[in-house]
Each structure stands twice: as structure tokens, then as C-alpha cells.
């Protein structure tokens, strides 16, 4: 059970980091509070919002 939690946390942190570093490639407002909220909520938004999914892919493909 501990290994699963560790893996999920690792995936969450990896996704958040990739989105944070590629944020400039998205169409979202560049304000820090907006960036922080969208980064922290990425798993939920990725599951329910098609526009967010598209921008998340842009952020992941970004090369900074």
C-alpha cells in the first residue's frame, strides 16, 4: 500500500512540474495565482475539462 501511495505522489509531482515549466506554451492567463491553482488541480482538470487537456498537452510538449 505504501508503494502505491509513493508512486501516485511521484506521478502527481512529475505532472505538476512538467505543467509548471511548460505553462508559457498554454493559452492560460500568466498570473502567478492562476498558474499555481491550475498546477495544483491538474489531475482533476485533466479528467473533466477538454480545453485543459489540450493545454496540458501543449505544456508537456514544451521545451524550455
mmCIF file of the N, C-alpha and C atoms, coordinates in Angstrom:
data_MODEL
# 
_entry.id   MODEL 
# 
loop_
_atom_site.group_PDB 
_atom_site.id 
_atom_site.type_symbol 
_atom_site.label_atom_id 
_atom_site.label_alt_id 
_atom_site.label_comp_id 
_atom_site.label_asym_id 
_atom_site.label_entity_id 
_atom_site.label_seq_id 
_atom_site.pdbx_PDB_ins_code 
_atom_site.Cartn_x 
_atom_site.Cartn_y 
_atom_site.Cartn_z 
_atom_site.occupancy 
_atom_site.B_iso_or_equiv 
_atom_site.pdbx_formal_charge 
_atom_site.auth_seq_id 
_atom_site.auth_comp_id 
_atom_site.auth_asym_id 
_atom_site.auth_atom_id 
_atom_site.pdbx_PDB_model_num 
ATOM 1   N N  . UNK A 1 1  ? 0.819   -1.196 0.000   1.00 0.00 ? 1  UNK A N  1 
ATOM 2   C CA . UNK A 1 1  ? 0.000   0.000  0.000   1.00 0.00 ? 1  UNK A CA 1 
ATOM 3   C C  . UNK A 1 1  ? 0.864   1.261  0.000   1.00 0.00 ? 1  UNK A C  1 
ATOM 4   N N  . UNK A 1 2  ? 1.954   1.240  0.740   1.00 0.00 ? 2  UNK A N  1 
ATOM 5   C CA . UNK A 1 2  ? 2.836   2.396  0.794   1.00 0.00 ? 2  UNK A CA 1 
ATOM 6   C C  . UNK A 1 2  ? 3.499   2.681  -0.539  1.00 0.00 ? 2  UNK A C  1 
ATOM 7   N N  . UNK A 1 3  ? 3.814   1.628  -1.281  1.00 0.00 ? 3  UNK A N  1 
ATOM 8   C CA . UNK A 1 3  ? 4.446   1.796  -2.588  1.00 0.00 ? 3  UNK A CA 1 
ATOM 9   C C  . UNK A 1 3  ? 3.498   2.468  -3.572  1.00 0.00 ? 3  UNK A C  1 
ATOM 10  N N  . UNK A 1 4  ? 2.228   2.102  -3.521  1.00 0.00 ? 4  UNK A N  1 
ATOM 11  C CA . UNK A 1 4  ? 1.239   2.709  -4.419  1.00 0.00 ? 4  UNK A CA 1 
ATOM 12  C C  . UNK A 1 4  ? 1.106   4.199  -4.131  1.00 0.00 ? 4  UNK A C  1 
ATOM 13  N N  . UNK A 1 5  ? 1.044   4.563  -2.858  1.00 0.00 ? 5  UNK A N  1 
ATOM 14  C CA . UNK A 1 5  ? 0.953   5.979  -2.486  1.00 0.00 ? 5  UNK A CA 1 
ATOM 15  C C  . UNK A 1 5  ? 2.184   6.737  -2.958  1.00 0.00 ? 5  UNK A C  1 
ATOM 16  N N  . UNK A 1 6  ? 3.336   6.125  -2.799  1.00 0.00 ? 6  UNK A N  1 
ATOM 17  C CA . UNK A 1 6  ? 4.584   6.755  -3.231  1.00 0.00 ? 6  UNK A CA 1 
ATOM 18  C C  . UNK A 1 6  ? 4.589   6.970  -4.743  1.00 0.00 ? 6  UNK A C  1 
ATOM 19  N N  . UNK A 1 7  ? 4.141   5.962  -5.496  1.00 0.00 ? 7  UNK A N  1 
ATOM 20  C CA . UNK A 1 7  ? 4.079   6.081  -6.958  1.00 0.00 ? 7  UNK A CA 1 
ATOM 21  C C  . UNK A 1 7  ? 3.090   7.155  -7.392  1.00 0.00 ? 7  UNK A C  1 
ATOM 22  N N  . UNK A 1 8  ? 1.919   7.193  -6.762  1.00 0.00 ? 8  UNK A N  1 
ATOM 23  C CA . UNK A 1 8  ? 0.922   8.211  -7.100  1.00 0.00 ? 8  UNK A CA 1 
ATOM 24  C C  . UNK A 1 8  ? 1.435   9.615  -6.789  1.00 0.00 ? 8  UNK A C  1 
ATOM 25  N N  . UNK A 1 9  ? 2.113   9.763  -5.672  1.00 0.00 ? 9  UNK A N  1 
ATOM 26  C CA . UNK A 1 9  ? 2.691   11.056 -5.323  1.00 0.00 ? 9  UNK A CA 1 
ATOM 27  C C  . UNK A 1 9  ? 3.754   11.458 -6.339  1.00 0.00 ? 9  UNK A C  1 
ATOM 28  N N  . UNK A 1 10 ? 4.567   10.499 -6.750  1.00 0.00 ? 10 UNK A N  1 
ATOM 29  C CA . UNK A 1 10 ? 5.589   10.773 -7.760  1.00 0.00 ? 10 UNK A CA 1 
ATOM 30  C C  . UNK A 1 10 ? 4.984   11.201 -9.086  1.00 0.00 ? 10 UNK A C  1 
ATOM 31  N N  . UNK A 1 11 ? 3.915   10.532 -9.501  1.00 0.00 ? 11 UNK A N  1 
ATOM 32  C CA . UNK A 1 11 ? 3.235   10.895 -10.749 1.00 0.00 ? 11 UNK A CA 1 
ATOM 33  C C  . UNK A 1 11 ? 2.626   12.287 -10.634 1.00 0.00 ? 11 UNK A C  1 
ATOM 34  N N  . UNK A 1 12 ? 2.023   12.584 -9.479  1.00 0.00 ? 12 UNK A N  1 
ATOM 35  C CA . UNK A 1 12 ? 1.428   13.902 -9.259  1.00 0.00 ? 12 UNK A CA 1 
ATOM 36  C C  . UNK A 1 12 ? 2.493   14.996 -9.341  1.00 0.00 ? 12 UNK A C  1 
ATOM 37  N N  . UNK A 1 13 ? 3.606   14.789 -8.667  1.00 0.00 ? 13 UNK A N  1 
ATOM 38  C CA . UNK A 1 13 ? 4.681   15.786 -8.658  1.00 0.00 ? 13 UNK A CA 1 
ATOM 39  C C  . UNK A 1 13 ? 5.279   15.945 -10.051 1.00 0.00 ? 13 UNK A C  1 
ATOM 40  N N  . UNK A 1 14 ? 5.483   14.850 -10.760 1.00 0.00 ? 14 UNK A N  1 
ATOM 41  C CA . UNK A 1 14 ? 6.026   14.910 -12.120 1.00 0.00 ? 14 UNK A CA 1 
ATOM 42  C C  . UNK A 1 14 ? 5.090   15.701 -13.039 1.00 0.00 ? 14 UNK A C  1 
ATOM 43  N N  . UNK A 1 15 ? 3.795   15.404 -12.989 1.00 0.00 ? 15 UNK A N  1 
ATOM 44  C CA . UNK A 1 15 ? 2.824   16.118 -13.816 1.00 0.00 ? 15 UNK A CA 1 
ATOM 45  C C  . UNK A 1 15 ? 2.768   17.595 -13.476 1.00 0.00 ? 15 UNK A C  1 
ATOM 46  N N  . UNK A 1 16 ? 2.796   17.905 -12.186 1.00 0.00 ? 16 UNK A N  1 
ATOM 47  C CA . UNK A 1 16 ? 2.762   19.304 -11.758 1.00 0.00 ? 16 UNK A CA 1 
ATOM 48  C C  . UNK A 1 16 ? 4.014   20.044 -12.230 1.00 0.00 ? 16 UNK A C  1 
ATOM 49  N N  . UNK A 1 17 ? 5.170   19.412 -12.090 1.00 0.00 ? 17 UNK A N  1 
ATOM 50  C CA . UNK A 1 17 ? 6.417   20.047 -12.522 1.00 0.00 ? 17 UNK A CA 1 
ATOM 51  C C  . UNK A 1 17 ? 6.428   20.283 -14.031 1.00 0.00 ? 17 UNK A C  1 
ATOM 52  N N  . UNK A 1 18 ? 6.028   19.290 -14.808 1.00 0.00 ? 18 UNK A N  1 
ATOM 53  C CA . UNK A 1 18 ? 6.004   19.434 -16.265 1.00 0.00 ? 18 UNK A CA 1 
ATOM 54  C C  . UNK A 1 18 ? 5.033   20.537 -16.685 1.00 0.00 ? 18 UNK A C  1 
ATOM 55  N N  . UNK A 1 19 ? 3.871   20.606 -16.038 1.00 0.00 ? 19 UNK A N  1 
ATOM 56  C CA . UNK A 1 19 ? 2.905   21.651 -16.373 1.00 0.00 ? 19 UNK A CA 1 
ATOM 57  C C  . UNK A 1 19 ? 3.451   23.021 -15.980 1.00 0.00 ? 19 UNK A C  1 
ATOM 58  N N  . UNK A 1 20 ? 4.043   23.120 -14.795 1.00 0.00 ? 20 UNK A N  1 
ATOM 59  C CA . UNK A 1 20 ? 4.582   24.395 -14.314 1.00 0.00 ? 20 UNK A CA 1 
ATOM 60  C C  . UNK A 1 20 ? 5.663   24.921 -15.255 1.00 0.00 ? 20 UNK A C  1 
ATOM 61  N N  . UNK A 1 21 ? 6.561   24.051 -15.666 1.00 0.00 ? 21 UNK A N  1 
ATOM 62  C CA . UNK A 1 21 ? 7.670   24.501 -16.514 1.00 0.00 ? 21 UNK A CA 1 
ATOM 63  C C  . UNK A 1 21 ? 7.239   24.768 -17.950 1.00 0.00 ? 21 UNK A C  1 
ATOM 64  N N  . UNK A 1 22 ? 6.163   24.143 -18.408 1.00 0.00 ? 22 UNK A N  1 
ATOM 65  C CA . UNK A 1 22 ? 5.690   24.367 -19.771 1.00 0.00 ? 22 UNK A CA 1 
ATOM 66  C C  . UNK A 1 22 ? 4.514   25.313 -19.857 1.00 0.00 ? 22 UNK A C  1 
ATOM 67  N N  . UNK A 1 23 ? 4.192   25.973 -18.753 1.00 0.00 ? 23 UNK A N  1 
ATOM 68  C CA . UNK A 1 23 ? 2.994   26.813 -18.667 1.00 0.00 ? 23 UNK A CA 1 
ATOM 69  C C  . UNK A 1 23 ? 2.951   27.902 -19.734 1.00 0.00 ? 23 UNK A C  1 
ATOM 70  N N  . UNK A 1 24 ? 4.081   28.447 -20.104 1.00 0.00 ? 24 UNK A N  1 
ATOM 71  C CA . UNK A 1 24 ? 4.110   29.536 -21.091 1.00 0.00 ? 24 UNK A CA 1 
ATOM 72  C C  . UNK A 1 24 ? 3.592   29.104 -22.456 1.00 0.00 ? 24 UNK A C  1 
ATOM 73  N N  . UNK A 1 25 ? 3.571   27.827 -22.724 1.00 0.00 ? 25 UNK A N  1 
ATOM 74  C CA . UNK A 1 25 ? 3.084   27.315 -24.010 1.00 0.00 ? 25 UNK A CA 1 
ATOM 75  C C  . UNK A 1 25 ? 1.560   27.210 -24.060 1.00 0.00 ? 25 UNK A C  1 
ATOM 76  N N  . UNK A 1 26 ? 0.904   27.422 -22.936 1.00 0.00 ? 26 UNK A N  1 
ATOM 77  C CA . UNK A 1 26 ? -0.551  27.288 -22.886 1.00 0.00 ? 26 UNK A CA 1 
ATOM 78  C C  . UNK A 1 26 ? -1.224  28.612 -23.227 1.00 0.00 ? 26 UNK A C  1 
ATOM 79  N N  . UNK A 1 27 ? -2.549  28.565 -23.326 1.00 0.00 ? 27 UNK A N  1 
ATOM 80  C CA . UNK A 1 27 ? -3.346  29.764 -23.598 1.00 0.00 ? 27 UNK A CA 1 
ATOM 81  C C  . UNK A 1 27 ? -3.871  30.407 -22.322 1.00 0.00 ? 27 UNK A C  1 
ATOM 82  N N  . UNK A 1 28 ? -3.433  29.939 -21.172 1.00 0.00 ? 28 UNK A N  1 
ATOM 83  C CA . UNK A 1 28 ? -3.951  30.439 -19.904 1.00 0.00 ? 28 UNK A CA 1 
ATOM 84  C C  . UNK A 1 28 ? -3.315  31.772 -19.523 1.00 0.00 ? 28 UNK A C  1 
ATOM 85  N N  . UNK A 1 29 ? -4.035  32.515 -18.675 1.00 0.00 ? 29 UNK A N  1 
ATOM 86  C CA . UNK A 1 29 ? -3.548  33.772 -18.116 1.00 0.00 ? 29 UNK A CA 1 
ATOM 87  C C  . UNK A 1 29 ? -2.245  33.499 -17.359 1.00 0.00 ? 29 UNK A C  1 
ATOM 88  N N  . UNK A 1 30 ? -1.278  34.391 -17.494 1.00 0.00 ? 30 UNK A N  1 
ATOM 89  C CA . UNK A 1 30 ? 0.051   34.143 -16.924 1.00 0.00 ? 30 UNK A CA 1 
ATOM 90  C C  . UNK A 1 30 ? 0.218   34.593 -15.470 1.00 0.00 ? 30 UNK A C  1 
ATOM 91  N N  . UNK A 1 31 ? -0.862  34.955 -14.793 1.00 0.00 ? 31 UNK A N  1 
ATOM 92  C CA . UNK A 1 31 ? -0.732  35.394 -13.402 1.00 0.00 ? 31 UNK A CA 1 
ATOM 93  C C  . UNK A 1 31 ? -0.287  34.225 -12.516 1.00 0.00 ? 31 UNK A C  1 
ATOM 94  N N  . UNK A 1 32 ? 0.478   34.542 -11.497 1.00 0.00 ? 32 UNK A N  1 
ATOM 95  C CA . UNK A 1 32 ? 1.009   33.517 -10.593 1.00 0.00 ? 32 UNK A CA 1 
ATOM 96  C C  . UNK A 1 32 ? -0.095  32.745 -9.867  1.00 0.00 ? 32 UNK A C  1 
ATOM 97  N N  . UNK A 1 33 ? -1.129  33.425 -9.325  1.00 0.00 ? 33 UNK A N  1 
ATOM 98  C CA . UNK A 1 33 ? -2.189  32.652 -8.655  1.00 0.00 ? 33 UNK A CA 1 
ATOM 99  C C  . UNK A 1 33 ? -2.901  31.679 -9.606  1.00 0.00 ? 33 UNK A C  1 
ATOM 100 N N  . UNK A 1 34 ? -3.156  32.114 -10.824 1.00 0.00 ? 34 UNK A N  1 
ATOM 101 C CA . UNK A 1 34 ? -3.805  31.255 -11.812 1.00 0.00 ? 34 UNK A CA 1 
ATOM 102 C C  . UNK A 1 34 ? -2.918  30.060 -12.138 1.00 0.00 ? 34 UNK A C  1 
ATOM 103 N N  . UNK A 1 35 ? -1.646  30.320 -12.323 1.00 0.00 ? 35 UNK A N  1 
ATOM 104 C CA . UNK A 1 35 ? -0.688  29.252 -12.635 1.00 0.00 ? 35 UNK A CA 1 
ATOM 105 C C  . UNK A 1 35 ? -0.614  28.235 -11.498 1.00 0.00 ? 35 UNK A C  1 
ATOM 106 N N  . UNK A 1 36 ? -0.592  28.730 -10.262 1.00 0.00 ? 36 UNK A N  1 
ATOM 107 C CA . UNK A 1 36 ? -0.499  27.844 -9.099  1.00 0.00 ? 36 UNK A CA 1 
ATOM 108 C C  . UNK A 1 36 ? -1.744  26.964 -8.966  1.00 0.00 ? 36 UNK A C  1 
ATOM 109 N N  . UNK A 1 37 ? -2.921  27.553 -9.116  1.00 0.00 ? 37 UNK A N  1 
ATOM 110 C CA . UNK A 1 37 ? -4.165  26.785 -8.985  1.00 0.00 ? 37 UNK A CA 1 
ATOM 111 C C  . UNK A 1 37 ? -4.265  25.733 -10.083 1.00 0.00 ? 37 UNK A C  1 
ATOM 112 N N  . UNK A 1 38 ? -3.977  26.116 -11.320 1.00 0.00 ? 38 UNK A N  1 
ATOM 113 C CA . UNK A 1 38 ? -4.057  25.165 -12.429 1.00 0.00 ? 38 UNK A CA 1 
ATOM 114 C C  . UNK A 1 38 ? -3.029  24.043 -12.285 1.00 0.00 ? 38 UNK A C  1 
ATOM 115 N N  . UNK A 1 39 ? -1.883  24.355 -11.704 1.00 0.00 ? 39 UNK A N  1 
ATOM 116 C CA . UNK A 1 39 ? -0.861  23.326 -11.481 1.00 0.00 ? 39 UNK A CA 1 
ATOM 117 C C  . UNK A 1 39 ? -1.277  22.367 -10.369 1.00 0.00 ? 39 UNK A C  1 
ATOM 118 N N  . UNK A 1 40 ? -1.793  22.897 -9.272  1.00 0.00 ? 40 UNK A N  1 
ATOM 119 C CA . UNK A 1 40 ? -2.184  22.042 -8.147  1.00 0.00 ? 40 UNK A CA 1 
ATOM 120 C C  . UNK A 1 40 ? -3.382  21.154 -8.472  1.00 0.00 ? 40 UNK A C  1 
ATOM 121 N N  . UNK A 1 41 ? -4.286  21.645 -9.309  1.00 0.00 ? 41 UNK A N  1 
ATOM 122 C CA . UNK A 1 41 ? -5.501  20.892 -9.626  1.00 0.00 ? 41 UNK A CA 1 
ATOM 123 C C  . UNK A 1 41 ? -5.394  20.100 -10.921 1.00 0.00 ? 41 UNK A C  1 
ATOM 124 N N  . UNK A 1 42 ? -4.191  19.907 -11.439 1.00 0.00 ? 42 UNK A N  1 
ATOM 125 C CA . UNK A 1 42 ? -4.052  19.299 -12.761 1.00 0.00 ? 42 UNK A CA 1 
ATOM 126 C C  . UNK A 1 42 ? -4.725  17.939 -12.908 1.00 0.00 ? 42 UNK A C  1 
ATOM 127 N N  . UNK A 1 43 ? -4.704  17.037 -11.920 1.00 0.00 ? 43 UNK A N  1 
ATOM 128 C CA . UNK A 1 43 ? -5.344  15.731 -12.159 1.00 0.00 ? 43 UNK A CA 1 
ATOM 129 C C  . UNK A 1 43 ? -6.866  15.846 -12.347 1.00 0.00 ? 43 UNK A C  1 
ATOM 130 N N  . UNK A 1 44 ? -7.494  16.694 -11.553 1.00 0.00 ? 44 UNK A N  1 
ATOM 131 C CA . UNK A 1 44 ? -8.948  16.869 -11.638 1.00 0.00 ? 44 UNK A CA 1 
ATOM 132 C C  . UNK A 1 44 ? -9.318  17.531 -12.953 1.00 0.00 ? 44 UNK A C  1 
ATOM 133 N N  . UNK A 1 45 ? -8.629  18.614 -13.283 1.00 0.00 ? 45 UNK A N  1 
ATOM 134 C CA . UNK A 1 45 ? -8.933  19.336 -14.518 1.00 0.00 ? 45 UNK A CA 1 
ATOM 135 C C  . UNK A 1 45 ? -8.650  18.486 -15.750 1.00 0.00 ? 45 UNK A C  1 
ATOM 136 N N  . UNK A 1 46 ? -7.612  17.702 -15.701 1.00 0.00 ? 46 UNK A N  1 
ATOM 137 C CA . UNK A 1 46 ? -7.274  16.821 -16.824 1.00 0.00 ? 46 UNK A CA 1 
ATOM 138 C C  . UNK A 1 46 ? -8.395  15.805 -17.064 1.00 0.00 ? 46 UNK A C  1 
ATOM 139 N N  . UNK A 1 47 ? -9.025  15.361 -15.998 1.00 0.00 ? 47 UNK A N  1 
ATOM 140 C CA . UNK A 1 47 ? -10.089 14.359 -16.113 1.00 0.00 ? 47 UNK A CA 1 
ATOM 141 C C  . UNK A 1 47 ? -11.407 14.935 -16.619 1.00 0.00 ? 47 UNK A C  1 
ATOM 142 N N  . UNK A 1 48 ? -11.692 16.209 -16.315 1.00 0.00 ? 48 UNK A N  1 
ATOM 143 C CA . UNK A 1 48 ? -13.034 16.729 -16.599 1.00 0.00 ? 48 UNK A CA 1 
ATOM 144 C C  . UNK A 1 48 ? -13.103 17.838 -17.638 1.00 0.00 ? 48 UNK A C  1 
ATOM 145 N N  . UNK A 1 49 ? -11.984 18.423 -18.036 1.00 0.00 ? 49 UNK A N  1 
ATOM 146 C CA . UNK A 1 49 ? -12.035 19.599 -18.899 1.00 0.00 ? 49 UNK A CA 1 
ATOM 147 C C  . UNK A 1 49 ? -11.242 19.386 -20.189 1.00 0.00 ? 49 UNK A C  1 
ATOM 148 N N  . UNK A 1 50 ? -11.929 19.292 -21.328 1.00 0.00 ? 50 UNK A N  1 
ATOM 149 C CA . UNK A 1 50 ? -11.237 19.063 -22.609 1.00 0.00 ? 50 UNK A CA 1 
ATOM 150 C C  . UNK A 1 50 ? -10.263 20.184 -22.996 1.00 0.00 ? 50 UNK A C  1 
ATOM 151 N N  . UNK A 1 51 ? -10.619 21.434 -22.725 1.00 0.00 ? 51 UNK A N  1 
ATOM 152 C CA . UNK A 1 51 ? -9.722  22.548 -23.056 1.00 0.00 ? 51 UNK A CA 1 
ATOM 153 C C  . UNK A 1 51 ? -8.448  22.478 -22.213 1.00 0.00 ? 51 UNK A C  1 
ATOM 154 N N  . UNK A 1 52 ? -8.591  22.111 -20.952 1.00 0.00 ? 52 UNK A N  1 
ATOM 155 C CA . UNK A 1 52 ? -7.420  21.967 -20.091 1.00 0.00 ? 52 UNK A CA 1 
ATOM 156 C C  . UNK A 1 52 ? -6.532  20.832 -20.589 1.00 0.00 ? 52 UNK A C  1 
ATOM 157 N N  . UNK A 1 53 ? -7.142  19.723 -21.017 1.00 0.00 ? 53 UNK A N  1 
ATOM 158 C CA . UNK A 1 53 ? -6.361  18.597 -21.557 1.00 0.00 ? 53 UNK A CA 1 
ATOM 159 C C  . UNK A 1 53 ? -5.510  19.043 -22.737 1.00 0.00 ? 53 UNK A C  1 
ATOM 160 N N  . UNK A 1 54 ? -6.093  19.834 -23.610 1.00 0.00 ? 54 UNK A N  1 
ATOM 161 C CA . UNK A 1 54 ? -5.365  20.321 -24.787 1.00 0.00 ? 54 UNK A CA 1 
ATOM 162 C C  . UNK A 1 54 ? -4.188  21.199 -24.358 1.00 0.00 ? 54 UNK A C  1 
ATOM 163 N N  . UNK A 1 55 ? -4.413  22.091 -23.418 1.00 0.00 ? 55 UNK A N  1 
ATOM 164 C CA . UNK A 1 55 ? -3.340  22.957 -22.943 1.00 0.00 ? 55 UNK A CA 1 
ATOM 165 C C  . UNK A 1 55 ? -2.307  22.185 -22.130 1.00 0.00 ? 55 UNK A C  1 
ATOM 166 N N  . UNK A 1 56 ? -2.736  21.162 -21.408 1.00 0.00 ? 56 UNK A N  1 
ATOM 167 C CA . UNK A 1 56 ? -1.802  20.328 -20.653 1.00 0.00 ? 56 UNK A CA 1 
ATOM 168 C C  . UNK A 1 56 ? -0.839  19.637 -21.612 1.00 0.00 ? 56 UNK A C  1 
ATOM 169 N N  . UNK A 1 57 ? -1.371  19.139 -22.724 1.00 0.00 ? 57 UNK A N  1 
ATOM 170 C CA . UNK A 1 57 ? -0.507  18.513 -23.736 1.00 0.00 ? 57 UNK A CA 1 
ATOM 171 C C  . UNK A 1 57 ? 0.492   19.521 -24.294 1.00 0.00 ? 57 UNK A C  1 
ATOM 172 N N  . UNK A 1 58 ? 0.043   20.754 -24.524 1.00 0.00 ? 58 UNK A N  1 
ATOM 173 C CA . UNK A 1 58 ? 0.955   21.799 -25.012 1.00 0.00 ? 58 UNK A CA 1 
ATOM 174 C C  . UNK A 1 58 ? 2.086   22.027 -24.012 1.00 0.00 ? 58 UNK A C  1 
ATOM 175 N N  . UNK A 1 59 ? 1.735   22.074 -22.736 1.00 0.00 ? 59 UNK A N  1 
ATOM 176 C CA . UNK A 1 59 ? 2.743   22.301 -21.697 1.00 0.00 ? 59 UNK A CA 1 
ATOM 177 C C  . UNK A 1 59 ? 3.732   21.140 -21.633 1.00 0.00 ? 59 UNK A C  1 
ATOM 178 N N  . UNK A 1 60 ? 3.244   19.917 -21.776 1.00 0.00 ? 60 UNK A N  1 
ATOM 179 C CA . UNK A 1 60 ? 4.134   18.756 -21.716 1.00 0.00 ? 60 UNK A CA 1 
ATOM 180 C C  . UNK A 1 60 ? 5.085   18.708 -22.902 1.00 0.00 ? 60 UNK A C  1 
ATOM 181 N N  . UNK A 1 61 ? 4.624   19.158 -24.056 1.00 0.00 ? 61 UNK A N  1 
ATOM 182 C CA . UNK A 1 61 ? 5.458   19.135 -25.260 1.00 0.00 ? 61 UNK A CA 1 
ATOM 183 C C  . UNK A 1 61 ? 6.438   20.302 -25.312 1.00 0.00 ? 61 UNK A C  1 
ATOM 184 N N  . UNK A 1 62 ? 6.234   21.289 -24.464 1.00 0.00 ? 62 UNK A N  1 
ATOM 185 C CA . UNK A 1 62 ? 7.077   22.482 -24.459 1.00 0.00 ? 62 UNK A CA 1 
ATOM 186 C C  . UNK A 1 62 ? 8.516   22.133 -24.107 1.00 0.00 ? 62 UNK A C  1 
ATOM 187 N N  . UNK A 1 63 ? 9.430   22.779 -24.784 1.00 0.00 ? 63 UNK A N  1 
ATOM 188 C CA . UNK A 1 63 ? 10.863  22.615 -24.479 1.00 0.00 ? 63 UNK A CA 1 
ATOM 189 C C  . UNK A 1 63 ? 11.396  23.964 -24.024 1.00 0.00 ? 63 UNK A C  1 
ATOM 190 N N  . UNK A 1 64 ? 11.656  24.066 -22.725 1.00 0.00 ? 64 UNK A N  1 
ATOM 191 C CA . UNK A 1 64 ? 12.150  25.345 -22.174 1.00 0.00 ? 64 UNK A CA 1 
ATOM 192 C C  . UNK A 1 64 ? 13.637  25.361 -22.099 1.00 0.00 ? 64 UNK A C  1 
# 
